Amino acid sequence: LLLWLAAFSRYFVSYFLTQWKPQILVMAGVSREMAIASGIVTGGAAIMGSLLMGAFATAVGAPLATGVSFILCAVALVVFGFIQADPVLLLAVAGVALFAIEATFTGVVIVSTRFYPPECRSTGVGYTIGVGRFGAIAGPYLGGALLAMNFDRAFVYPIYAGVCLIGAATIAIGFLWRKTAPRDAISSTP
């Protein structure tokens, strides 16, 4: 359940960012053309995050790498919410947020493949990603509702940063449980 909540958190934030980022940039004073073109910068950052997570997870362990990535995204979201409306600065911070949240997806998948035993691994990873997809619906929906109520990025982005911290906490709790649980409790876990 903790792993599923981490996946939900990741999708919740990622899909909000990809769906609403151009509109929020325009609301922050970035030109419409630059806001639309920001997808190139943030898309490139997201690709790099996904690719580099494997090396980072190998170096420090998948749960720690995933938790750090969630926290990096949370920090970037808070900074994005409160920085001045400078287009270059906004795009740079948005790039960091997308880098981190896409790295987090790779991390959640790596943690999932290591959590589930071989006999149910494909089902377990499928459920992790499938349950996470509910976040892909809820995240943009909540963002749209908040923006429709005229809340600005200083209010909205910290909420999504909090969701990242929930994701980091669920990974940490799951990792600590896995380390401290008796062996028979782990082997009976689906």
C-alpha positions, 0 to 999 in steps of 0.5 A: 500500500505504501508503494502504491501511495508513492506511485499515486503521489508521483503521478499526481504531481507529474500530470499536474505539472505537465498539464498545467505548467504552460498556463501557470507560466502564462499567469506568472507573466511568461509569454504564451509562446515561451510557455508553450516552448517550455515543454522542450526544456522541461521535457529534456529535463524529464528525460535526463531524470529518467535516465540518470535515476538508474545510475543514482539508484545503483550508487545509493540504493533505489529507496534512498534515490527515490526519496531524494528525488521526491524531496528535490521535486518538493523543494523545486515546487516550493521555489517555483511557487515563490520566485519572481516572474523571471522567465529564465528562472521559472523555466530552470526551476520547472526543469528541475521539478520535471527532472526530479519527478520523472526520476521518481517514476523510474525509482518507484518502478525499481523499488517495485521490482525489488519489493515483490518476489519473482512469482508475483513481480509482474502483477505487483509492479502492474498494480503499483503503476495502475493504482498510481494512474489514479493520481494522473487523474486526481492531480490535474483535476485538483490543480484545475479546480484550484486555478479556477478558484483563482489561487496563485502558484504561491498557494498551489505549488506548495500543496503539490510539494506536500504530496511529494513529501508524502511520496518520500515518506511512504518510500522511507517507511516502506524501506524501514519496514522492509529492513526491520520486519521479521523475515517470515513477515516479508516472505508472506507479503504479496 
